[in-house]
Amino acid sequence: QVQLVESGGGLVQAGTSLRLTCTSSGRAVSDYDMGWFRQTPDKEREFVATIRRNGGTEIADSVKGRFAVSRDNAKKTMYLQMDNLKPEDTALYFCAVRDRRSVLTSTYFYTKADDYAYWGQGTQVTVSE
């Protein structure tokens, strides 16, 4: 079992930055791909970023060039650096981890919410004009 807790959200102005942190406990997550998703009340959960166990990353087109994902396996932590935030980035942000080890040399990125087994409770990001 894995428990995930997101932190770092808040209310910020457009153009500023935030860094979200996803802290895991329980089973080690170093061998598993992890991801960030976001959701607003009127939309389905949306893919934001994913990072493979080997460190490879994929960023959604909607945030590419502004967001970056990283992980520190020793700390069992994943980060989402969000720069130049826009009002349309306002959402509840979730981190997630898969429950199947990926092949270390894999080049596949998991971008669907159904690909992930464990989820945190989310952290709210609100970006004002």
C-alpha positions as a printed NumPy array, in Angstrom:
array([[  0.   ,   0.   ,   0.   ],
       [  1.022,   3.548,  -0.706],
       [ -0.241,   6.734,   0.866],
       [  0.207,  10.034,  -0.96 ],
       [ -0.097,  13.567,   0.375],
       [  0.043,  16.66 ,  -1.813],
       [  1.112,  20.065,  -0.528],
       [  2.156,  23.451,  -1.829],
       [ -1.078,  24.688,  -3.354],
       [ -2.508,  28.114,  -2.704],
       [ -3.927,  31.333,  -4.081],
       [ -1.504,  33.175,  -6.351],
       [ -1.549,  35.839,  -9.027],
       [ -1.132,  35.108, -12.708],
       [  2.488,  35.018, -13.805],
       [  3.84 ,  33.702, -10.531],
       [  5.123,  30.252,  -9.577],
       [  4.271,  27.42 ,  -7.236],
       [  5.931,  24.129,  -6.461],
       [  3.723,  21.222,  -5.5  ],
       [  5.092,  18.362,  -3.459],
       [  3.802,  14.805,  -3.341],
       [  5.064,  12.889,  -0.345],
       [  4.616,   9.142,  -0.232],
       [  4.651,   6.716,   2.648],
       [  4.276,   2.995,   2.955],
       [  5.784,   0.964,   0.144],
       [  8.743,   2.496,  -1.712],
       [  7.757,   4.128,  -5.003],
       [ 11.154,   4.292,  -6.704],
       [ 10.298,   1.438,  -9.091],
       [  6.981,   2.926, -10.185],
       [  5.914,   5.648, -12.561],
       [  4.202,   8.617, -10.955],
       [  1.962,  11.35 , -12.268],
       [  0.198,  14.634, -11.659],
       [ -3.395,  15.293, -12.668],
       [ -5.786,  18.16 , -12.103],
       [ -9.525,  18.548, -11.977],
       [-12.121,  21.299, -11.906],
       [-15.781,  20.806, -10.931],
       [-16.938,  20.917, -14.54 ],
       [-14.288,  18.684, -16.101],
       [-12.899,  15.182, -15.892],
       [ -9.523,  14.595, -14.302],
       [ -6.885,  15.909, -16.683],
       [ -3.343,  14.668, -17.199],
       [ -0.647,  17.208, -16.325],
       [  2.693,  15.374, -16.096],
       [  4.255,  12.017, -15.519],
       [  7.704,  10.807, -14.565],
       [  8.969,   7.313, -15.178],
       [ 10.991,   5.316, -12.7  ],
       [ 14.038,   6.067, -14.858],
       [ 13.381,   9.812, -14.696],
       [ 11.907,  10.322, -18.154],
       [  9.128,  12.903, -18.188],
       [  6.098,  13.803, -20.267],
       [  4.245,  17.085, -19.883],
       [  0.761,  17.885, -21.173],
       [  0.675,  20.236, -24.137],
       [ -1.485,  22.697, -22.187],
       [  1.306,  23.342, -19.686],
       [  4.41 ,  22.438, -21.671],
       [  7.139,  25.022, -21.27 ],
       [  5.694,  26.224, -17.957],
       [  5.492,  23.089, -15.791],
       [  8.172,  20.549, -14.926],
       [  8.024,  17.316, -12.949],
       [ 10.828,  15.75 , -10.917],
       [ 11.271,  13.139,  -8.232],
       [ 13.591,  12.366,  -5.354],
       [ 13.403,   8.636,  -4.753],
       [ 15.501,   8.822,  -1.601],
       [ 12.876,  11.137,  -0.109],
       [  9.982,   9.224,  -1.723],
       [  8.823,  12.55 ,  -3.092],
       [  7.67 ,  13.966,  -6.423],
       [  7.477,  17.627,  -7.353],
       [  5.58 ,  19.748,  -9.844],
       [  7.223,  23.089, -10.584],
       [  4.645,  25.46 , -12.06 ],
       [  5.871,  28.714, -13.564],
       [  4.033,  31.562, -15.291],
       [  0.741,  30.386, -13.871],
       [ -2.468,  31.312, -15.661],
       [ -6.07 ,  31.522, -14.408],
       [ -6.901,  28.437, -16.473],
       [ -4.463,  26.46 , -14.304],
       [ -6.891,  26.82 , -11.399],
       [ -7.801,  23.311, -10.28 ],
       [ -7.432,  20.663,  -7.617],
       [ -4.101,  18.956,  -8.263],
       [ -3.598,  15.275,  -7.507],
       [ -0.539,  13.073,  -7.486],
       [ -0.733,   9.398,  -8.271],
       [  1.455,   6.309,  -8.504],
       [  1.072,   3.105, -10.461],
       [  0.985,  -0.272,  -8.828],
       [  2.874,  -2.126, -11.571],
       [  6.59 ,  -1.785, -12.061],
       [  7.514,  -0.5  , -15.498],
       [ 10.488,  -1.839, -17.387],
       [ 13.478,   0.334, -16.603],
       [ 14.171,   0.885, -20.305],
       [ 10.543,   1.618, -21.149],
       [  9.77 ,   4.62 , -23.294],
       [  6.006,   4.535, -22.687],
       [  4.287,   7.281, -20.741],
       [  1.146,   6.637, -18.708],
       [ -1.179,   9.599, -19.173],
       [ -4.609,   8.229, -18.244],
       [ -6.04 ,   8.417, -14.747],
       [ -7.024,   4.746, -14.988],
       [ -3.335,   3.857, -15.326],
       [ -2.759,   4.819, -11.696],
       [ -3.757,   2.903,  -8.586],
       [ -2.95 ,   5.19 ,  -5.67 ],
       [ -4.043,   8.799,  -5.297],
       [ -3.643,  11.625,  -2.851],
       [ -6.446,  13.878,  -1.65 ],
       [ -5.377,  16.815,  -3.774],
       [ -4.129,  20.355,  -3.201],
       [ -5.999,  23.385,  -4.488],
       [ -4.303,  25.835,  -6.819],
       [ -6.134,  29.06 ,  -7.547],
       [ -4.681,  31.607,  -9.95 ],
       [ -6.189,  35.074, -10.023],
       [ -5.936,  37.607, -12.837]])
